[in-house]
Amino acid sequence: MKKTLRLQTQTLWDFPSQHYLHEQEHAQSYKGATPSYIIWNLLQRYSQPGDVIVDPMCGAGTTLDVAKELHRKAFGFDLNPIRKDIKLADARKIPLEKQSADFVFIDPPYSTHLAYSGKEKCIGELEATSSEYYDAMERVIREIHRILKPSRYMALLVSDSAKKGKPFLPIGFNLFSILGDYFLPVDIIAITRHNAKLLRNHWHSSAVEGNYFLRGFSYLFIMYKMGKGESPGKWLDRRSPEEYKKQLDSFTIKKKH
C-alpha cells in the first residue's frame, strides 16, 4: 500500500522507512539502496511530468521506479546492472547527448565501505584516501554537467567515512568543493541514516571505547546549472503547477464547519 507523502520543508530529512512503494521491496536487500522518499522529494521540487531524469549510478533502480510513478522518463546506468531497464555504462562516460537531461541524481560509492561491482575500474573499489577517487568523481561530475540542460538541477547523496583506527575522511566536503567548480549550490540537506548496524549495542560500545562517532547522517547536495542571462539565487522554478497545488493543499489546515 502506498504511504501518504508530503514534501520535506526543513534541511533535516527523516523518513519512516526505506521505501514507500510495493514495487521497491526488491531494493531492501540491495546494500546502499537510495531511500525512495529522497527521490520523490527531489523530483517533486525540481522536475515536471515528462522530464528526462538520469541516474548514472543507478544501483537497485530506485530512481527509475519513482520517476515512472511520477510520469517522468528515466534513464539508469550502472557498471553492474541488476535490472533490464538499467543499462551497462560507466558514469565517467554517460551515453547520452549533451544537454539532454532535465534532472540528474547520483548516489556514488563513498570509498570502499560496500562491495559494489568488484570490477577494477569501479569507483567503489577506490579508497577515498587517495586523489584517484576524487579524480574519478570529478570526471563523473563533469559528465553530469555535460548532459544536464541549462537552468536545471542535480543532486548528489554521499556520506563521510570514519573507520576505527583510520583517519576521518570528509568525503562530503571534498565532493561539494568539486561540485562548486561546475554548478551553483542551492542547498545542503542532512539525511538521517537508519542503518541496522546503528541498532546494535556493540557498535555503540565500540564507538565509546575507540572515542569516535558513528555516521548518523548523509549529505544531499542540491546544485543548479546556470542558464544564459540568469542571476545566482534566482533559480528557475521547475515545479509542476498541478503537483505544487497538491502539495500546498496537504499543508493547509481545513476549517471545521
Stockholm file with secondary structure:
# STOCKHOLM 1.0

chainA/1-257         MKKTLRLQTQTLWDFPSQHYLHEQEHAQSYKGATPSYIIWNLLQRYSQPGDVIVDPMCGAGTTLDVAKELHRKAFGFDLNPIRKDIKLADARKIPLEKQSADFVFIDPPYSTHLAYSGKEKCIGELEATSSEYYDAMERVIREIHRILKPSRYMALLVSDSAKKGKPFLPIGFNLFSILGDYFLPVDIIAITRHNAKLLRNHWHSSAVEGNYFLRGFSYLFIMYKMGKGESPGKWLDRRSPEEYKKQLDSFTIKKKH
#=GR chainA/1-257 SS CCCCCCCCCSSEECCSSSCSSGGGGGGGGSTTCCCHHHHHHHHHHHCCTTCEEEETTCTTCHHHHHHHHTTCEEEEEESSCCSTTEEECCTTSCCSCTTCEEEEEECCCCTTSSCCCCCTTCGGGSCTTSHHHHHHHHHHHHHHHHHEEEEEEEEEEECCBCCTTSCCBCHHHHHHHHHTTTSEEEEEEEEECCCGGGGCHHHHHHHHHHTCCCCCEEEEEEEEECCTTCCTTCCCCCCCHHHHHHHHHHTCCCCCC
#=GC SS_cons         CCCCCCCCCSSEECCSSSCSSGGGGGGGGSTTCCCHHHHHHHHHHHCCTTCEEEETTCTTCHHHHHHHHTTCEEEEEESSCCSTTEEECCTTSCCSCTTCEEEEEECCCCTTSSCCCCCTTCGGGSCTTSHHHHHHHHHHHHHHHHHEEEEEEEEEEECCBCCTTSCCBCHHHHHHHHHTTTSEEEEEEEEECCCGGGGCHHHHHHHHHHTCCCCCEEEEEEEEECCTTCCTTCCCCCCCHHHHHHHHHHTCCCCCC
//
